[in-house]
């Protein structure tokens, strides 16, 4: 049981990642037309966060996963793969950090 993957912990982490990505995307869309200096700074910051949340699939193609062309199913599959990869990387990172702390 020591080295096994905790599915419950992974699902919670996945939901946190999904919620974070959705909030970042919505905020980016809401601030995309602002003309104020503070709005411009926030838009730039959110743009970088969108790029960060697009990794690792963005390394394959710049349009992946959020701006990919194609059917809705293809785009949803790319977003799901991206979120699963991010959650897996975060899970391994957190597991390694907490393992070193013990």
Secondary structure in CASP SS format (residue, H / E / C, confidence):
PFRMAT SS
TARGET T0000
AUTHOR 0000-0000-0000
METHOD secondary structure of the structure
MODEL  1
X C 1.00
X C 1.00
X C 1.00
X C 1.00
X C 1.00
X C 1.00
X H 1.00
X H 1.00
X H 1.00
X H 1.00
X H 1.00
X H 1.00
X H 1.00
X H 1.00
X H 1.00
X H 1.00
X H 1.00
X H 1.00
X H 1.00
X H 1.00
X H 1.00
X H 1.00
X H 1.00
X H 1.00
X H 1.00
X H 1.00
X H 1.00
X H 1.00
X H 1.00
X H 1.00
X H 1.00
X C 1.00
X C 1.00
X C 1.00
X C 1.00
X C 1.00
X H 1.00
X H 1.00
X H 1.00
X H 1.00
X H 1.00
X H 1.00
X H 1.00
X H 1.00
X H 1.00
X H 1.00
X H 1.00
X H 1.00
X H 1.00
X H 1.00
X H 1.00
X H 1.00
X H 1.00
X H 1.00
X C 1.00
X C 1.00
X H 1.00
X H 1.00
X H 1.00
X C 1.00
X C 1.00
X C 1.00
X C 1.00
X C 1.00
X C 1.00
X C 1.00
X C 1.00
X C 1.00
X C 1.00
X C 1.00
X C 1.00
X H 1.00
X H 1.00
X H 1.00
X H 1.00
X H 1.00
X H 1.00
X H 1.00
X H 1.00
X H 1.00
X H 1.00
X H 1.00
X H 1.00
X H 1.00
X H 1.00
X H 1.00
X H 1.00
X H 1.00
X H 1.00
X H 1.00
X H 1.00
X H 1.00
X H 1.00
X H 1.00
X H 1.00
X H 1.00
X H 1.00
X H 1.00
X H 1.00
X H 1.00
X H 1.00
X C 1.00
END
